[in-house]
């Protein structure tokens, strides 16, 4: 079972990784999702669990699925299976 804290950490790590891959700044992701830069910052710092709508907009902007945003980041998943 995934805890809220772990889900927040997974989302934060995945969003950060995907932002870097796409070359997005927080301001650009905020504009793409219709959220504030402060809301993006809270997600990236693991201080906010985005609701379903926010999560869907993040996934769409980052060209990623919502279930994968909640999953262990790829590097963490590899580390734990080793």
Order of alpha helices (4+ residues) and beta strands (2+ residues): alpha-alpha-alpha-alpha-alpha-alpha
